[in-house]
Amino acid sequence: MQTMRAALLRGQRDVGLVDVPRPDPLPGEIVIRVDAALTCGTDAKVYRRGYHARMLQPPCLFGHEYTGTVAAVGRDVVNVSEGDEVVGGNSAPCGECSYCREDRPALCDDLLFVNGAFAEWMRLPGRVVVRNLHARPAGMEPVIAAATEPVACVLKGIETACVRRGESVLILGSGPIAGVFAAELAALGAPAVVFARSAAAAEPMRRMGATQVVVGDTLASAADELRAASPDGRGYHLVVEAAGAASTSAAAPLLCRKGGQVLLFGGCAADLRVEWSPAHLHYDEIAIISSFHHTPRHVAASLEALASGRIDITPLLEEPVSLDGVAQALERMCARELRGKVPVLPHGGSA
């Protein structure tokens, strides 16, 4: 039996490098050699908590932003061949439930999630192979291609908000997702102001396209400066909550202009609660909208955006690590020593 190295999540703040059986593809499946994977805030959250209620329970392999080369093809697979360079989504909708029929596959009643990218090889289920597997554009660096999933999520969020050229946007949060928002909004002609709690985030956010970065210990202390940065000081057409926190979610409507929107994008813990004024939302016609995850269509659009250079994620990348550096990278992310995305190269090499 062939084995491979993989990062195993065993519980809260407990990740170890282990040897596990190298997967073989079942009918309809493929196995890829993982060329590159990236860490994300969700991975750090999973590491800190020791689980993810919807996606995985320990002990398990994890990591979900990836690209690779097809190493083995199962019976009945017709759209992929060994040697193909591919990018897979970390989920696949069923295509049959009412939400899929309404073209809302991110809300699929049977959304299939995929994890296990922090490993030398990775098996992709048949549904991903059929519904959410894409060719890696020729010449695209694997580390760039591995960012397809978070970029796809952002593209879906911006589409949900129907952002138009010339609109004013405020992003609450300064992590990699905020950076991707800033880059795509700048490309659309709606460059954003970013609120950050750390001065270290200012330069990466500017490199990603933010017109201004306002730094403050708390959102309340920075509120006046943020309002002043909006057109005529009247607030923003769109406020993107990208921090996943109660304080920013509660304050977001107060930073909108009349007729504005709040996009709840950052994933909050299930037990968090916020208070909004119904009168304010009503009389100023503030819309609260949200966007979750991505769809296969947005994954394809993300690859195109990355391949064309319209979105350049290099300012968001930290120094790469091998598989034996995953646990330390996640620990440093939790300690906020690392603010970007850490490339994981399971077979060595450089990013």
C-alpha positions in Angstrom: 0.0 0.0 0.0 1.3 3.4 -1.0 1.3 6.1 1.6 1.5 9.9 1.5 2.2 12.7 4.0 -0.7 14.8 5.1 -1.6 17.4 7.8 -4.2 15.8 10.2 -6.5 17.8 12.3 -6.9 15.9 15.6 -8.6 18.6 17.7 -8.3 22.1 19.1 -4.9 23.6 18.1 -3.7 20.1 17.3 -2.4 19.4 13.8 0.2 16.8 13.1 2.0 15.5 10.0 1.1 11.9 9.5 1.5 9.1 6.9 -1.9 7.9 5.6 -2.9 5.7 2.7 -2.5 7.4 -0.7 -6.0 7.5 -2.2 -7.2 5.6 -5.2 -10.0 6.9 -7.3 -13.4 5.2 -7.2 -15.6 5.2 -10.3 -16.3 8.8 -11.3 -13.5 10.2 -9.1 -10.0 11.5 -9.7 -6.8 11.8 -7.6 -4.7 14.9 -8.0 -1.1 15.5 -7.0 -1.5 18.7 -5.0 0.8 21.3 -6.6 -0.1 24.1 -4.1 -2.6 24.9 -1.4 -3.3 28.1 0.5 -4.3 28.7 4.1 -7.3 31.0 4.8 -9.1 32.5 7.8 -11.5 29.5 7.9 -8.6 27.1 8.3 -7.3 29.2 11.2 -10.8 29.2 12.7 -11.0 25.4 12.3 -7.6 25.0 13.9 -8.5 27.3 16.8 -11.9 25.6 17.5 -10.9 22.1 16.5 -13.8 21.5 14.1 -16.1 23.0 11.5 -19.8 22.3 12.1 -20.7 22.0 8.4 -17.5 20.8 6.7 -15.4 18.6 8.9 -15.0 16.8 12.3 -11.7 15.5 13.6 -9.7 13.5 13.1 -9.6 14.5 9.5 -7.5 15.9 6.7 -8.2 19.5 5.9 -7.4 22.5 3.7 -9.7 23.6 0.8 -7.9 26.1 -1.5 -5.9 24.0 -4.0 -4.7 23.2 -7.4 -3.1 20.1 -8.8 -2.2 17.7 -11.6 -4.4 14.7 -12.3 -2.5 11.6 -11.2 -5.2 8.9 -11.5 -8.6 8.7 -13.1 -11.4 6.5 -12.0 -13.7 4.5 -14.2 -16.4 6.4 -16.1 -14.5 9.7 -16.0 -14.6 11.2 -19.5 -13.8 14.9 -19.1 -10.3 14.6 -17.4 -7.1 12.8 -18.3 -4.0 12.0 -16.4 -1.5 14.9 -16.5 -4.2 17.6 -16.8 -3.6 20.6 -14.6 -6.8 21.5 -12.8 -8.4 23.7 -10.2 -11.3 22.2 -8.2 -13.9 24.0 -6.2 -14.1 23.0 -2.5 -17.8 22.1 -3.0 -20.3 20.9 -5.6 -24.1 21.4 -5.6 -26.4 18.5 -6.3 -28.1 20.1 -9.3 -31.5 18.7 -8.4 -32.9 20.4 -5.3 -35.2 23.4 -5.4 -32.3 25.9 -4.8 -30.3 24.4 -7.6 -33.3 24.6 -10.0 -33.7 28.2 -9.0 -30.0 28.8 -10.0 -28.9 29.4 -6.3 -26.5 26.5 -6.0 -24.6 28.0 -3.0 -27.8 27.3 -1.0 -28.0 23.7 -2.3 -29.7 21.4 0.2 -27.0 18.8 -0.3 -23.9 20.9 -0.9 -20.9 18.6 -1.0 -17.8 20.0 0.6 -14.3 18.9 -0.1 -11.3 19.1 2.2 -7.8 17.5 2.4 -5.6 19.9 0.4 -2.8 20.0 3.0 -1.5 16.6 1.6 0.6 15.3 -1.2 -2.4 13.8 -3.0 -6.1 14.5 -2.8 -9.1 12.6 -4.0 -11.9 14.5 -5.6 -15.4 13.1 -5.6 -17.3 12.5 -8.8 -19.7 15.4 -8.2 -16.8 17.9 -8.1 -15.3 16.3 -11.2 -18.5 16.8 -13.1 -19.8 20.1 -11.7 -16.9 22.1 -10.3 -13.6 21.1 -11.9 -11.7 23.5 -14.2 -8.6 23.5 -16.3 -5.8 25.5 -14.9 -4.9 28.1 -17.5 -1.6 27.5 -19.3 1.3 29.2 -17.6 -0.6 30.1 -14.4 1.5 29.7 -11.3 0.0 27.0 -9.0 0.1 29.3 -6.0 -2.0 31.9 -7.9 -4.4 29.3 -9.1 -4.9 28.0 -5.6 -6.5 31.4 -4.7 -9.5 30.6 -7.0 -11.9 29.7 -4.2 -11.7 32.9 -2.1 -11.8 35.1 -5.2 -14.9 33.2 -6.4 -16.6 34.0 -3.1 -15.8 37.7 -3.5 -17.0 37.8 -7.1 -20.3 36.3 -6.0 -20.6 38.8 -3.2 -20.0 41.8 -5.5 -22.5 40.4 -8.0 -25.1 40.0 -5.2 -24.6 43.7 -4.3 -24.9 44.8 -7.9 -22.0 47.2 -7.5 -22.0 50.0 -10.2 -19.1 52.1 -11.5 -18.7 55.3 -9.4 -20.4 54.0 -6.3 -18.7 54.5 -2.9 -17.7 51.4 -0.9 -16.4 50.9 2.6 -14.8 47.5 3.6 -14.8 46.7 7.3 -11.9 44.3 7.7 -8.4 44.1 6.3 -7.6 40.5 5.8 -7.1 38.7 2.4 -10.8 38.7 1.6 -10.9 42.5 2.1 -7.9 42.8 -0.2 -9.6 40.8 -2.9 -12.7 42.9 -2.6 -10.6 46.0 -2.9 -8.9 44.7 -6.1 -12.1 43.7 -7.9 -13.9 46.9 -6.8 -11.1 49.0 -8.2 -11.3 47.1 -11.5 -15.0 47.8 -11.6 -14.5 51.5 -11.1 -15.8 51.6 -7.5 -12.6 51.7 -5.5 -13.0 51.2 -1.7 -12.0 52.7 1.6 -10.8 50.1 4.0 -11.1 50.0 7.8 -8.3 48.2 9.5 -7.4 47.6 13.2 -3.7 47.2 12.4 -1.4 49.7 10.7 0.4 46.7 9.2 -2.6 46.1 6.9 -2.4 49.5 5.3 0.2 48.9 2.7 -1.1 45.5 1.4 -4.6 47.0 1.2 -3.3 50.0 -0.8 -1.4 47.6 -3.1 -4.7 45.7 -3.7 -6.5 48.9 -4.8 -7.9 50.6 -1.7 -8.1 54.4 -2.1 -7.7 55.0 1.6 -7.1 52.9 4.7 -8.4 54.2 8.0 -6.7 52.5 11.0 -8.3 52.5 14.5 -8.3 50.4 17.6 -12.1 50.2 17.4 -14.6 51.0 14.7 -16.3 53.5 17.0 -13.1 55.5 17.3 -12.6 55.6 13.6 -16.3 56.3 12.6 -15.9 60.0 12.1 -12.9 59.6 9.9 -14.6 56.9 7.9 -17.7 59.1 7.3 -15.5 62.0 6.3 -13.8 59.8 3.7 -17.2 59.1 2.0 -18.6 61.4 -0.7 -19.9 64.6 0.9 -19.4 62.9 4.3 -22.9 61.3 3.8 -21.9 57.7 4.0 -21.3 54.9 1.5 -23.4 53.3 -1.2 -22.2 49.9 0.0 -20.6 48.8 3.3 -19.0 45.3 3.2 -18.7 43.5 6.5 -15.7 41.3 5.9 -14.5 40.8 9.5 -17.1 38.4 10.7 -17.6 40.3 14.0 -20.6 41.6 15.9 -19.3 45.1 16.3 -18.7 45.7 12.6 -22.0 44.0 11.7 -23.9 46.3 14.1 -22.2 49.5 13.0 -22.3 48.9 9.2 -25.8 50.4 8.6 -24.7 53.6 10.4 -22.0 54.1 7.8 -24.3 53.8 4.8 -25.7 56.8 2.9 -29.5 56.9 2.4 -30.5 54.1 0.1 -27.3 52.2 0.8 -26.6 48.6 1.3 -24.8 46.4 3.9 -23.3 43.2 2.6 -22.8 40.7 5.4 -19.9 38.7 4.0 -17.7 37.7 6.9 -19.0 34.5 8.6 -20.0 35.2 12.2 -20.2 32.6 14.9 -23.7 31.2 15.2 -24.3 32.6 18.7 -23.5 36.2 17.9 -26.3 38.7 18.0 -26.4 42.4 16.9 -28.9 45.2 17.3 -30.1 47.5 14.5 -32.7 50.3 14.5 -35.7 49.3 12.4 -36.6 52.9 12.1 -33.2 53.8 10.7 -33.3 50.9 8.2 -36.8 51.8 7.2 -36.7 55.6 6.8 -33.2 55.6 5.2 -34.0 52.6 3.1 -30.9 50.7 4.1 -30.9 47.2 2.7 -29.2 44.3 4.5 -28.0 41.7 2.1 -25.7 38.7 2.4 -23.6 36.3 0.3 -22.4 32.8 1.2 -19.8 30.7 -0.6 -19.5 30.5 -4.3 -20.9 28.7 -7.3 -19.2 26.8 -10.2 -19.9 29.8 -12.4 -18.0 32.1 -10.0 -15.1 29.6 -9.8 -14.7 29.8 -13.5 -15.0 33.6 -13.5 -12.4 33.7 -10.7 -9.9 31.7 -12.7 -10.3 34.1 -15.6 -9.8 37.1 -13.3 -6.6 35.6 -11.9 -5.3 34.5 -15.3 -5.8 37.9 -16.8 -4.2 39.7 -14.0 -7.3 41.7 -13.2 -6.9 40.5 -9.7 -3.4 40.2 -8.4 -3.2 38.4 -5.1 0.6 38.5 -4.7 0.4 41.3 -2.1 -1.6 38.9 0.1 0.9 36.0 0.1 3.2 35.1 2.9 6.3 33.0 2.6 5.6 29.4 1.5 5.9 26.4 3.8 6.0 22.7 3.3 3.5 20.3 4.9 5.5 20.2 8.1 5.1 24.0 8.4 1.2 24.0 8.3 0.7 23.8 12.1 3.1 26.6 12.8 1.6 28.8 10.1 -1.9 28.3 11.5 -0.7 29.1 15.0 0.9 32.3 13.7 -2.3 33.2 11.9 -4.2 32.8 15.1 -1.7 35.0 16.9 -2.0 37.6 14.0 1.7 37.3 13.3 0.7 36.4 9.8 -2.0 38.4 8.1 -1.9 37.0 4.6 -2.4 33.6 2.9 0.3 31.0 3.5 1.2 28.9 0.4 1.6 25.3 1.2 3.8 23.3 -1.2 3.3 19.6 -0.4 6.1 18.5 -2.8 8.6 21.3 -2.1 9.8 23.8 -4.5 9.2 27.6 -4.5 6.1 29.7 -4.8 
